[in-house]
Structure formats: structure tokens, C-alpha cells
């Protein structure tokens, strides 16, 4: 950033005829400040050069006030009622300084700082207010510095900020606090003819102007505490307007330049310096607003310095009105390895690269180490999370209550050890791409109420949904696996050579789930509350096994929003734990697959633990027309009950054949429109003759399904 001595180091040899003319214009009087370092508001400190006598009043209308000869005028009172036509600091090759401190207020019609481009003129606004009603011309070695207070240009016409048209790109403005503002009419031009406009704090408000760059001008922004409004438009769109914009980050960021309308920067030079930046990754807007135009090719003239430890890119787009710097972690030289035998995942000291894994990292947990996560680390997203990569040593990651972690790719057991990635009660794991259970010894377990594994790949790649390869996926005790892939609802979640257990937990997917295709897979579904609910469900393949294991109250189910395709597999049903042949009573019906469309069904089912030990009989309903795959338990001898249905005058008659209507049993007709949520219609006792029930026929386009349950009287 430029300092107050900067103009001395950038002395210009150019002449300024306009500035000289302004300084030499005949006024009523020319008043010179004659005190070495004293009060501007004291009349005795002024001399009337024109009259050759001491001044009798402060400089006012018609007067030219001059501060030169190395003198310093200080103003801490309100003299805004005395408005000199021109204030010149200095009017020769000497130096002159005006300090406007707190309480000071000065209004001038015209301001000239370094009128000869050969002196050194300085205006310091340190809490006071300076108002310029006309033009301001800042010469080559002139400086206006604002640390607090305000500098206001009230002219509504187009004008310059800095030099003049005949001697442009001279002088400097530096704003570290306070306000620099113009009051121009909408559409009028403010030309950046200042050699240097440095902004490190405060407010720059050109909100109504059309700001136009000028060849050789520099706008330098330092730090992130300033508010900068560059008006209704910013035009740096031809060679004569070529302007340099410097963005010097402080430790935490940068202040953007706001433009409310058209922004054209195709002839700008952008220099971004991150040497002092110590923050994290993120996006940092440099220009904000709407109406970006002609900035698409600007990347070629952007220079970025500093930002050690980061990968830097620019996001510049005319269409979306984006102009920002993006910081990502620099690619790691090697994997980021967890090096604590049993420690906190979210502690940078526990990792080989001395940081919690971030984008660009491959996070590795191995060497029999155990990482535990009890806090939210989801903002740091490693490219790969690898739990276990050694054949003889294991890796374990426990995501516990309050722990949250996100990764782009997850791999468990890449070398064959018994590696474990566990999401426990209250923990959350999210993957943005593919999860691989690479070897059979590896386990991904999601167990406990509130334990969630979520896949949010949102990809059109049909292989990137949840798991592939070998290994075990265990979802138990209230745990949930979610697959969210809205970009491609036909994406396939493949389980090949896996063992998948769902016992008191659920797998829910808006994509398709396939088991076995091209491999040998076992799917274990436990007791009540166990749920596999994909969009579509496909299970097939020699050696593929579907096991249902009842608890005392029943069994879980597969619930498809679309179709279920079941073939070429072995289905085993273990009902030994079922209380009383069905918990709620005999003659119980359990949906094993609940779907809108059963595409195919197995030909044989093995049931154990039902007959004999339970004192009940059983049969399996398989019907692709009714989309049924159920198991029914009842008091022996139990046979399927077939229903005859007829319709007349809007009424259905559902009849149980005489052979199935047995005395000593009550028969209840139940109806449903979706094969779940069955509603009793009517109960009648068996008579040994045909048993008929009636129900209103469904309206056109609707469906009605019926079943009959029996109970001893």
C-alpha cells in the first residue's frame, strides 16, 4: 500500500498548463498562510498578498487561498461560511500542508494540490470535513489522505478525480477511514485521472456516477474493512481507459468493488497479492454487481501473487456476473495419514500433513489406528477417505454422536484387513461420489438411532451411488442409509459380492438398487422396522441369497416405489422367533415385498422354524398379477382362500367358496388401494356354504384389492 511519502518518490516532470492557469487566475485577493504551523481559522495567520498587508478576514468568495513555503495549516473549527474560490497547496516548488481535524469544516469552490507538478502538497482529513463545490486538480506530487471524517465533491457535472484533461493521471488519494464521496447526477462521468487511489478502509461512494478508467491510473484495495461503491457503471474498455486494479489481501480477506450496472474490464490489469493472507479456503469476490460485460477474456491479464499452501483459480463469467478469486487447498505431496493410536479425527496434530484432511487430500487411516469424530468436520471435504490400506494392519473410523464428515470418495479395506468405518448413533457421514467396500473383510456399519450415511452424488454416472465391490454393509438399530441422486433417478446402486444386513434400520434410495448382478450377494432382512425402500429393486444371480429373519413380532420388508424384479436366487425365511405364529394372533399375513409391480418371482422358498415348533402351518403367496409376495401363518390345516369377484350396478360381491368357509372360524374381508394399510370391510362367521361380502366398486381409474383373514371363534 502507498504511504504519505509516496508522491515524493514519484515526482513527475510533466507541466500542467491548466493547473498553472487556475493558480494565476485573477481573484479579488490572494491570501497566503504565513504561520509555520498554526490555526487555519486565525485571521492573523493570513497575509493579503494582493494588498501587501495583513488579511482582515479569512479567505472567502473571490479569494485564492495559498499554503506554501513548507507551512502547515491546521483546522479544528467550522469555517464553512467562508468559501474561497480556490485553495492552492502550494503554488510553487515548495511544500504546503492542510490538516482538517475533528471539528474542522471547510468548503471551497475549487481545490488545487501541487499546482506546478513540482511542489509537494498534502491535505490530511483526520476527522473533519472538506467539501469541494467545483473542480479538484491534484498535481503529480499532490496527496489527499482521509483517515476519518469526509471529503465530498458536490458538483453534479462530469469531472476528474485526480489530474486534469491536459495533465491527466497525477496525484494520489488514500482512504484508510472516513468517507470519499461524490454527488454527481446519474449518468455523468467520473474519470479516474488520479495516479493512485489507495483504499484500505472507510467508504468510497461514487454511487451515482459512471466511473471511467484512465490510462496509467491505479486503484489499490488493501484488506477487507472498506466499503467501495463504484457507481452505476465501470468502464475500462479501451486502451485510453486502461487501469490497474490491485487487490492486496490482509490476513482475512479483501473488500470487493461494487458496481450497480454495466461493468467492462477488458482493458484492465488485475494484480492480486495474497502474501499476507492467513485464512482458509473459499471464494472472494473482487467485483460485485450486475450487468457484467466484456470481462470474459480478462483472465489473461490477471496476476496472482502469494497465497502459500493454496491452489488459486479465477471464476470470471459475463453471464452469471461473477468475478471472484477461489482458494482451494494445494495438492498434497502425499496422503494425509492419521498417526494417533486412538485419537480425534478433527485434530490437525493427529495427521501427517498437520491439517485435518481437506479438498485435494487423500485421508488414510491405517496401521491399527482408530480415529474418532464427535464434532462437525463436514466443511473440510477430502478427495478420498480411505479406511484401511494395509493387509496386516487395520484402520478404524468411528463417527459418533455430533460427528459429521463429508468426503468425495470413500474406500474401506483396499488391502484385505478387517477395517471398519462405523457411523454410530447421532453421527452423519456423507459421500459426494462412490463408496467402495473393496475387500470382503471390510465393514461399513450404520447403527443406532440418528446414525445416517448419506450419498449425495447427484451424478449421471450410473455406477456412483453407494457401494460396490466386496465387504459388509450393516444397517441396524435405527440407522439409516440414504441415496440421493436427483440428477439420474435411474442410476444403479450395485451390490456385488457384498453382505448387506438390514436389521432394525433402513436403506432408502431414490435410485435403483441391484443385488447380485455379476457377483454373489447376500441380503439379510431382520425383524419389524427393517426396511429396504428403493425406487426399483432388482435381485438376481446364481448364488445370490435373500434371508428374512423374524423377530417375535414379525419381519422387515422390501418396499418399492416402482417395480421389483426377483429371480434366480435363494430365499430363506427363518420364523423360529415369531411368537405364537405371528405375534398378534394366528392367521397372520406378512408382506415380504410391497410394490406396485412384481416383474418376476422365485419359484421356491425355504421356510424354517414355522411348522412344528410354532404349531402353525404356512404358505407363501407369489402372484405377479396382484403384485403379491407374502408369507401367511395360520392354524393347521391352512389352505389358501380363493375369492370370486363379480360386479353389478356399482357394487362388488366378493365370495369365499363353500369349501373354504368352515364353521368355527370368523372371516374378515379387508380392502386396500395400494396393497398396504388394509381396512376391514365386514366380518362373517363361516357356515360351510358360500360366504359373500359386498363393497362399492371403485371409480374409473382407481384400484381395489381384497383379502380375507380368519380367526377362531
N, C-alpha and C positions, 0 to 999 in steps of 0.2 A: 504494500500500500504506500501511496505517496505521503510525504510528510510536509511540514510547513516550509522546509528549506528547498523543496523540490524545484520551485521556479528559478532559484539561483543557479541550479545545475543545468537548467535547460534554456539558457539565455538565447534569445533569437536576434538575428541581425536584420530582420525584415523591418521595413518602415511602415508606418501607418498614417497615411495622409488624412484619413477620416478622423482618427483619434486626435491628431495634431490640430486639425481644423476645429474640432469640438473644444479643445483646450484653449484655442486662441480666439474663439468667438467673443465678440464684444458684448459684455453684460453691463448692467448698471454699475456694479462694483466687483472687483476681485478681492476676496478676503483670504489672507494667509494665516494659518495657525502658527503662532510664534513660540509657544511654550515647548520645552524639551519633552515633557511627559506630564500632561496635565488634563484638566477637565475641558471637554468639548463645549459644555454648556456655560462656561465662564466667558463673558464678553471680553474681559481684559486679556484673554489668551489669543485674541484675533487682531490682526492689523489690516486696515483698509489700504491695499496696495494702490488702488486707483487714486485715492485721495492723498496718499502719502501721510496717513495719520492713523492713530489708533481707531479701531472699529467702535462704533457706538451701539451696535446690535449684533446679534448672531446672524450668520448667513441666512438670507431669505430669498423670496421670489426676485428673479432678475440677477441674483448674485452667483458668482462662481466661487465655491469654497475649495481651497487648496491646502493639502497637508503634504509637506515635503521636507527636505533638509534633514532627514533622519528623525523627524519629530513623531511623537506618539500622542494621539488624541484619545481620551477615554470618555465614554458616555454612560452614565448610570441614572439619568433622569429623562423625562419625557420632553423633547423639544420638537415634537412632530408638528407643532404650529408654525415653526419657522422652516419653510421648504425652499432650500436653494435650488436654483435652476440646474446647477451642475455641481457635483462633488468630484474633485480630481485628486487622486492619491497615487503618486506625486505627479507633477507636471514637468519634471526634468529627470536627469540621470541619478538623482539621489533616491533616498528611501522615504516612505511615509506609511504610517500605520494608524488604523482606526479600530478601537476596541469598543464594542457595544455590549455592555454587561447587563446583568439583571436589573430591571427597572428602566433601562435605556430604551428610548423610542425615537427613531429618526426617519423622516420622509424626505426624499429627494426626487426631482424630476428626471435627472439623468445622472448616471454613475460612470466614472472612468477610473479604472485601476491600472496604473502604469500607462500613462498616455503616450509615452515616447517609445514603448517597447524596449526601453534601455534603462529604466529605473526599476525599483522594486517596491511594489505597492501591495499592501495587505489589509484586508478587512476581516476582523475576527468577531463573530457574533457568539457571545458567551452568555446567553440568557436574555438578551434584549431583542428588539425588533427593528429591522431595516426594511423600508418599503420604497420601491423604485416605481414611479408612476410613468416613466418613459422608457428610454433605452439604457442598457448597461453594456459597456465595452470593457473587456478585460484584456489587457495587453499581455505580451509574451511572458513577462515576469510578474504578472498580477495574480493574486490569490484571494478568493473569498472562502473563508473557513467558518463552518457552522457546527458548534458543539452542543448548543442548546439555544432556545429562542427561535426566531424565524427570519427568513429572507423571502419577501413577497414581491413579485412583479405584477403590477396591476394593469398593464397595458393589454388591451384586447386584440391588438393587431398582431400580425405575424412579425416575429423578431428573432434575434440571435441570442444564444446563451454562450457567451464567450467573446470571440473576436467579432469583427465586422465583415461585411461582404468584401471590402477592399483588402482587409488583412485578417483573413479567417484563421481558425484553428490556433488560437493563442489563449493563454491564461488557464487558470485552474479553479475549480470548485471542489471543496472537500466537505462532506457532511458526515459527521460522526454522531450527531444527535440533533434534536430540533427539527425544523421544517424548512425545506426549499420548495416554494410553490409559485405557480403562475396562474393568472386569471384570464386566460385567452378566450376569445369567442370560439365556439365549436367550428372546426374546420380550418382555423388559422394555423400557420406553421410555426413550430419552434425548432430552429436549426441548431444542431449541436456543434457550434463552432468553437467550443472550449477544447483546448488541447487535452485536458484531463478532467473528468468528472468522477471523483472518488466517493464512494458511498459505503460507509462501514456501520451506519446506524441511523436512527432518526427516520424521517419521512421525506420522500421526494414525490411531489404531487404535480404532475403535468396532465391531470385527468381530462381536461377539455381540449388539449392541443393535438395536432398531428405532428409527431416528433420525426424530424428528418435528420439522418446522419450526414456527416461531412467528412470528406477525405482527410485522413490523418487524425481524427478525433478518437479519444479513448474513453470508454465508460468502464470503470473498475468497481466491482462489487466485492466487498470483503465481509465474510461472516454471515450469520443468519438472523440478525436482530433488526434489520432495516425493513421499511415498507416502501415499495417502489412502484409507482403508477406512471407509466409512460404514455398515457393519453389514449385517444380514440384510435390512433394508428401509429405504427412504427415503420418507417420506410428507409431501408438500407439496401436499395435495389438497383443501383447502378454505380459505375466507377467513381463518379464525383461524390457519392454518398458513402463510400467505403469507410466503415467504422469498426474499431476493435472493441470487443466486449471481453473484459477479464472477470472471471468468477473465481475468487480466492476463498476456498473453504476455510472456516475455522474448525475447531475440534468437533463440532456437532453438525455442521451443515452450511447452507448457503441461502441467501434471500433471493427469491425469483423476481424477475421484472414482469409486471403485469401490463398487458396491453388489451384494451377493450374491443378493438376491431381488427382491421387488416394488419397483418404482421409480415413484412417482406425482409428477409435477412440474407438473400442470396449473394450479396456483396459484402457481408460482414466477415470478420475474422473472430473466432471464438477461442479463447485461451482459458482452460480450466486447471486450477492448481489445487491439488489435494495434499500438499506436503504437510499441512498442519492438522489434517483430519484424523481423528482417533475413534470415530463411531463405528457402527456396524453396517451391514448390507442394507440396501434399499434403493428407492428411486427418488431423485432430487430434481424437481422442475427448475429449469433455468429461465424460461419464458412461460407465462401462463396467459390464458385468454382464449378468444375465439377469432375465427377469420384468418387462420394461418394461410399464407400464400407464398409460393416461390421459396420454400425452405427445403424442398426435397433433396437437393444436391449439396446441402451445406456440410454434410459430414466430412467432405474433403478438406475443409478449411477449419476443422475443429482440432485443437491441440490439447491433449490431456497430460498433466504432469502430476507426479506424486501418487497418492493412494497406495502405499505399500501394503501388500497382503491381499489385494483385491483384484478381481478381474473387472475391467471397466468397459462399458459399452454405451452407445448413444441410442436413444429411442426418439427419432425425429419423423414426424408424419404430418403432411399437409392436411390429409383427410380427417384425421382424428384430433387435430390441434394439439399435438403432443411434442414437447421439446424438453427432454429430460436426460439426465445422466443416471445410469443404472450401475450400481456396485454389487458385484457378486463375489463370493469367496474365490480366491485364486486356487487353481487346481493344485491339489496336494501332491507332493513329491512321491508319496507312498500312502498305503492305507492308514487310517486313523484307528489305532488299536487300543482297546480297553486294557489297562495294565494293573488293575486292582483285583486282588483275590475275591473280595466281596465288598462292593462299594457303590457309590451313587453315579448313575449314568449321567446326570446333569451337573457334574463337577468337572470343569476343564482340566484340573490337575490329574484326573484319572485316565487321561487319554494321551497317546504318544505325541500328538501334534499340539498338545497344550490348549486344546479347544474342544468344546462339545461339537460333535460332527455336524457339519453344515453342507450346503449345496457344493458339489464338487468333491466331497469326501466319500470314501468307502469306509464305513464304520464296521470294525471287526471285533467280535467278542469270542475269544478262544482261550487256549492254554489253561483250561479248568477254571476260568474266572467267571464270576457271577456279577452282573450289572443289575441294579435295582433302580426303578424310576418311580418316584412318588410325587413328582411335580410336573408342571406343564412345560415340555420341551418341544412342542409342536411347531414353534416358529423356526427352529433350525432343522432343515429338511435335507438329510444326506442323500446323495445319489443312490447309494446302496447301503442297506443294513444287512450285514452277514453275521448270523449267529452260528458259529462253528465252521472252521475250515481246516481242521486237523483230524487225521484218522484215529489218533490215540488219546487226544485231549478234547474235552467238551467245552462248549460255551453255553451260558445261560443268561437270558434276559427276562426279568420279572417286571411287568408293568402293573403296579399296584394302585390302590385307591388314590385318586388325584393325579395319577401319572397319565400324560398324554404324549404321544410320539407319532410323527409322520415321516415317511420315507418314500422315495420314488420307486425303489426296487427292494424287495425283501427276499433273502435266501436263508434257508435253515438247513444245516448239515450238508455242506458241499463236499465233505470228505468221508462221511460214513460214521462219525461218532454219535452218541446219544445226546444230541444238542436239543435244547428246549427254549422256545420262545413262548412265554406264558403271559396272557392278559388276564389278570385276576379281578375280583370284584371291584367295581368302581374305576377300572383302568380303561384307556382307549388307545387303540393302535389303528392308524390309517395308512393305507398304501395307495400311491398315485399311479402305480403300474402293475407289474406282475409279481405275484408271490410264488416262490418255488420251494416246495418241500423236496429237496434234491435227492436225499437218500432215505432208505426205509427206517433208519434209526432215529431220524429227526422228528420232532413233535412241535406243532403249533397248537396250544391249548387256550381256549377261551372259557373261563369258568368263574361262576359267581354272578350274583345279581349286579347289573350295571356294567359288567365286563363286555366291551364292544370291540370287535375287529371290523373295520370298515374298509372296503375297497372302493375308491372313487376315481377309477382310471379314466372314465369318460373318453374312451378311445374307440376308434373304429376297428382296431386290431382285434379279431375275434379270439385270439389266444390270451389276451391280457384282461383277466377278470379276477381270479382269486388264487387258485393253486394249480400246480402241475408237477409232474414227476412223482417220486415216491414219498414215504413218510406218513405221519399220522396227523389228522386234524380232529381235535376233540372239543366239542361244544357242549358244556354241561352246566347244571345247577343255575340256570338263569342267564347264562352267557348268550351273546348274540353275534352272529356273523352277518354283515350286510354287504351286498354287492350292488353298487350304484353305478350304472353305466348308461346314462341317458343318451349319449351320442349314438349308441348302437344297441338297441334292445334285443337284437338277435345275436349279440356276442355270446360266445360259449365259455362257460366255466368248466374246465375239464379236470376230472379226477381220474388219473391213470396210475395203476399200481399203488394206490393210496388205501389207507384205512381211515374211514370217516365215521366218527361216533357222535351222535346227537342224542343226549340223554338229559332231559330237563332244560335244554337250550333250544336255539333256533338258528337256522340258516335261511335268510330271506334275500331274494335276488330279483331285480327287475330284468335280468338277463336269463339266458338258458343255462341249465345245469346238465352236464352229461357225466355219467359214471361208466367206466369200463372200456369205452370205445378205444381199441388199440392197446388195452392193458387189462390187468386183473385188479379189481377194486372190491372192497368190502364196505358196505354201508350199514351201520348199526343204528337202529332207531329204538330208543328206550321207552319209558313209561309216559304217562299222561303229561302233557306240556311240551313234549318233544315235537319239533316241527321243522320240516323242510318245505319251504314255500318259494319256489322259483316261478318265473314266467312260464317256462316249459320245462318238462322233466323227461330226460331220456336215459335209460339204463339198459345196457346190452353188453354181451361179450362172454365167451366161454370162460368160466372161472370167476365171473362176477357174482357176488353174493349180496343179497338183501336180507338182513336179520331184523325181525321185530321181537323185542323182549318186553313182555308185560310186567307192570308192577301190580300192586294189589288192586288198583282202580282202573287200569286199562293200559292203553298203549298210545304212542305218538303216531303222527301221520305225515304223509306227503300231500301238500295242498297246492295244486297248480292253478294259476290263473288261465293257462292255455291248455295244452294237451299233455298227456302222459303216454310215453312210449316204453313199454315193458316187454322185453323178450330176451331169450337166450341166456337166462340167468337162473340161479337157485334162490328160492325164497324160503327162509326158515322162520317159523313162528314159535316162540317159547312162551307158554302161558302158565307155567308152574306157579308163578307168584300171584296169579289172578285170584282174588278172594271170592269164594262161592261161585266160581264160574262166571264172574262178571261184576263183582263188587256190589252194584246196585240191585242185583237180583238175577235170577235165571233168565234165559232167553234174551241175552244182551247182544247188541249189534255194534261192531267197531269198524269204522271206516279206516282202511289202510291207505288208500289213495283216494283223495277227494279232488275231482277235476271236472272240467267241462267237456272233456273229450279224451276217452281212453283209446289210443290208436291201436294197441295190441296188448295182450295179456299173457302171462305164463300159463303153461299147460298143467303144471304140477306144483303143489305147495306142500312143504313138510311142516306138520304141526306136532309139537311135543308138549307134554305137561298138561294137556286139557282132559283127555279121556282117562278114566280110571281114577287117578289121584284127585281129580276135581269132581268126579261123579257126574260129569256132564258130557254131552256129545257136542259136535261142532261141524260146521261146513263152511266153505269159502264160496262167496258169490263172485263170479267173474262174468261180466256182461259188458261188451263194448257198445251195445245199443243203449243201455241205461247208464253207461259210464260208471259201473259199479266195480269196486274191488274191496270186499268186506269180509270179515270173519264173524260168524254168528255162533254163540254158545247157547245151549238150551238143555232142558231136562230130557233124557232119553225116553223113548226113541224120538229123535228130532229129524224131521224131514223138511226140505224146502216147501214153502207155501206159495203156490202159484195163483195169481189173481187174474180174473177175467174182467175186462172193462168194456162197457157199452155206453152210448150217449143218446139221449132223447130229449128234445125240447130244452136244451141248455142245462141238462142235469146228467151227471155221470153216475152210473151204477157200477160199483166195484164188488165183485163176488168172490168169496172163498168157496172153493169146490167142496162138496159134501165129504169127500174123502179126507179133507184136511180139517174139517170142522168137528172137533172132538169135544164130547161132554167133559165137564170138569175143568175146562180152561176158558178164560176170557180172551177175546180177540179185539185188539185195538187197531183201528185204521189210522195211519199217520200220513200227513202230506207235507210236501216241500216243493219250492220252485227251483231250488239250486242244489238239491241232494245234501243239504245240511240244514241244521236248525229245524228239525222235524216237529210238526204241530199235530197233536191228537185231534182227530175228527169225530170219532164215535167209538164206543166200546160195546160189544155184544157178547153174550155167552155162546159157546159152541153148542150145537144141537145134534150133530151127526147128519144134518141136511145142509143144503147150500145156505151160505150166510152172506147177505147182501148189505152193502152200505151205499149211501148216496152223498154226493158233494156237487156243488155248482161247477159246471165245466169252465175251464179257463177261457179268458177272452182271446180273440185272434192275436197270434204272435206271442202269447205267453205259454209257459210250460207248467205242467203239474206232474209231480212224481208221487207215488204212493207205496207204502209198505205196511205190513201187518205184524205187530208183535203179540206174543202170547204170554199169559201168566196163569199159574194155577189158581183156581177159585178158593 
